[in-house]
Amino acid sequence: MPSLKALRTRIASVKSTQKITSAMKMVAASKLRRAQQQAEAARPYAERMDRMVSALSASVAGSPTAPQLLIGTGRDKVHLLIAVTADRGLAGAFNTNIGRATRLLARQLEAEGKTVKILTVGRKGRDYLRRELASRLIDGVTFAGKRRIDFTDAEGISTTVTAMLAAGEIDVATLVYNRFKSVIAQEVTQQQIIPAPPPPEAQATDASSAGYDYEPDEETILAQLLPQALAIQVYRALLESAAGEHGARMSAMDNATRNAGDMIKRLTQNYNRARQANITRELIEIISGAEAV
């Protein structure tokens, strides 16, 4: 059995850890509220923009002058996977789930004869994927030290993707991120952003029969609309991931705080037993010595 000093040291260490996890839980809870509001506020606009782009894609399908951001390159050879994770850990399986989903998707595409390139957003995703897919990593974006994600951050990522598409380096681009559902639940989501995915059959029928009037002209409108639509989809993924990160960290730190409390109780019981055993042994020695005299 450990000595009383060792038990006291262990109890003090666990108590210090408990204070840290409790503080991190409260910090994550305070950040979660704002991040959740941002993610939920961005959903209606992003979803409506996604439906509109899908309808445009259906209406101009087969047109030789259709923009690449809308219909892609026409090939299905090189796939870009954009893995959105966090820059920090201590969030349970939040980052691991994205890394595992990206790895499985990359293996599946390569088994089909595709070429895979990976762009990581967040240090944890880069560190995870570097272990097995280092040769597929082409770039990494990190927001470490930023207090809040802005739309300009999403525009930077979308500009990089657009430049790769224009240079013929990629054919298909897919976002892999955690969609925020609740404090204790995040859903791993794979969203194709280039080319625009086809709409459901009902929407496709409406899109094919609908006519669009462009003012001033089609090229000018789409030249401004499509890059913005791409940035909006990336921005939504960043906001969803940020909200999911804070929720996952809050849940993980709550569990860690509870586990630390249980460990403190067990260690305290062991300490009391050891202390009582020492007292009993000393009493026996004193009584035995007195009887010997």
N, C-alpha and C positions, 0 to 999 in steps of 0.2 A: 504494500500500500504506500502511496506517495507520502512524503512528510507533510507536516502541517504548514511549513513555510512554502513548499511547492504548491499546495492546494490554495493557500492565500494568494500567491502570485497568479495562479491560473484564474481564480475568481476575479481578481482585479483586472486581468487582461480581458476576460470575456465581458466584464462590465464596460470597459472602455470601448470595445467593439460594438456593444449594444447601443451605446450613446451615438457612435458614428452612424450606424445603420438607421437609427431612429431619426437623426438629423437629415440624412439623405432621403428618407421617406417623406419628411415634411417638405423638403425642397422640391422633390419631384411632384408632390401633390400641388404645390403652389404654381409650378410651371405647367402642370397638366391642364389646368382650367383654361388658360389662355391658348395653349396649343390646340386643345379640343375645339374651342370656339373658332379658331382660324380654319381648322380642317373642315369642320361642318359648314362653315360659311362659304368655303370654296367649292364644295361639292355640287350645288345646283348649277353654277355657272360652268364648271368644268364638264359636267355631264351633258349639259345642253350644247356646249361647244363641240363635244365629242360626237353627239348625234348629228349635228349640222355638218361636220366634216365628213362623217360617214355617208350622209345623204349626198353631199357633193361628189364624193368618190364614186358612188353608184351612178350618179347622173352623167359623169364624164368618162366612165369606164370605156376603154378602147379608143379614146381620143388621142391622137399623136401629140397634141399640144398641151396635154394635161400636165400640171406641175409635178415634179418628182416627190415633193413632200406629201402629195395627195395619193399618188398611185405607185410610188417607189420607182425603181429602175426597170421593173419588168422581169427581173431575175430573182432567184431564191437561193443564192449560193452563199453569200457572206452575211452572217447574223451578228448584230451587235447587241449584247446584253448589258443593260444598265442596272447594276445591283445597288440598291439604296439601303445603307445601313447607318449605324450611329458611329460617332467618333469615340465614344466611351463605352465601357463595359458595365458590369454589375447590373444587368437588365435581364437576367434569366436567359431564356433561349431566344430572345428577340433577334440578335445578330446571327446566331447559329442557324436559325430557320431560313433566313435569306441566303446565307452562304450555301446551305445544303440544297435549297431549291435552285439556285443558280448553277451549282455544280451538276445536279441531275439534268437540268435542261440543256446544259452545254454537252454533257455526255450523250444525251438523246439526239441532239442535232448532229453531233459528229458521227454517231452511228448511222445517220441517214446520209452521210457524205457531205455535210455542210461544213463551212469554215466558221469558227466562232471567235469573236473578239469581245473582250469584257472591259467595260468602263465602270469603275467602282466609285461610289459616292459614300464617303465615310471610311475611317481608318480600319474599323473592325472587319468590314467586308473585304478590304484589300488584304489584311493580314490572314484572313481565313482562306481566301481563294489562292493566295500566293503559294500555299503548301502543295496543291495539286495542279493548279492551272496557271502557273506563273507565266508560261509562254503565251497565254491568251490575253494577259493583261496589257492593255495599251496605254492606259492613263488612269489617274486617280484624282478625285476631288475631295477636299476635306474642308469642313466648316468649324474646325476646332478653334475655340476662343470667341466665336460669334454668339452673341446673346440671342439673336433672332434671325431667322431665315427670311430673306427678302426676295421679291420677284426678280431682281437683277441676278441673283444667284442661279435661279432656274434659267434665265435667259443665257447666261454663260454656258451652261450645259447644253441647252438646245442649239446654241450657235456652233459648238463643237460638233454635235451630231449632224447639223445641216452641212457644215463644211466637209465632213467625211462623206456624206451622201453625194454632194456635188462633185467631189473628187473621184467618185466611183469606188470608194474603199469599202462601202457596206451596201447591202441590198435591203435588209430588214432590221428594224430596231425594236427592242422589247424592254419595257420597264419591269423590274422585279422589286417589289417593295411590300412592306407590311401595311395593310389597310386597317385603320383604327375602327374597332367595333365597340369596345368597352374598356374599362380600366384593366380587366383581367383577360381580355381576348383581343388578339390581332390576327388578321387573316392575310396569309401570304398571297399576293396578287401578281399575276403576270399579264401585263397590258401591252399589246402591240401598238406602237405609235407611228411607225413607218413600215409599209404604207398603211393608210387608214383602213381599219378592219371593215368588212362589209356589214351593213346594218341588218337587223332581222328582216325576215321576208315581208312582213307587213310594212315596215318602214321603207324597204327597198322598192316595193310596189308604188308607194306614195311618192318616193323620190324620182322614180323613173317617169311618172306621169306629171310631176310638178315642173313648172318652168321658172327659171331664175332670171330676174332682171338685174343687171349690174350697172352701177353708176359710180364713177365715170365709165369704167370698162372692166371687163372680166380680169384681165391680166393685172391691172393695178390693184384691184380689190384683193385678189388671191395672193399677190406678192406681199401684201401687208397682213392679211388675215392668217395665212397658213403658218408663218413663223411664230406669230403670237399664239395661235392655237397649240402648237407644239410646246412652247414655253409654259403655257397654262397647264398642260397635262403633266409636265415635269414638276411644276410648282405644286400641283395638287399632291403628287407622290411624295414630295419633300415634306409637305405639311402633315400628310397622313402618317408618314414615318416618324416625324418629330413627336406627334401626339402619342403614337404607339410606344415610342421609346420611353417617354415619361410615365405612361401607364404601366409598362412592363417593369421599369425600375422601381416605381412605387410599390407594386405588388411583390417584387423580389426582396426589397428592403423590409417590407412588412413581415414577410416570412422569415427573413434573417433575424429580425428583432425578436420575433416569437421564439425562434430556435435558441437564440442566445439566452432568453429568459429561462427556457427549460433547462439549458445547460447549467446556468447559474444555480438553479434549484438542486440539480443532481450533485453538483460540486459542493454546495453548501451542506447537503446531507452527508456526503462523504467526509467533509471536514469535521462536522459535529460528531460523526461516529469515531473518527480517528482521535479527536480530542477526548471524547469520553473514554476510549480505550486506553489512552495515555494516563488519564486520571485514575482509572481503575487499576492499572498496572502499578502506579506509584503508591496507591493505597495498600495494595497487596504487599509491596516491598516494605512499606513502613510497618504494617502489622506483623509480617514475618520477622522483621528485625526486632520488633518489640518482644515477640514471643521467644525469640532466640536468647535474648538477654534474661 
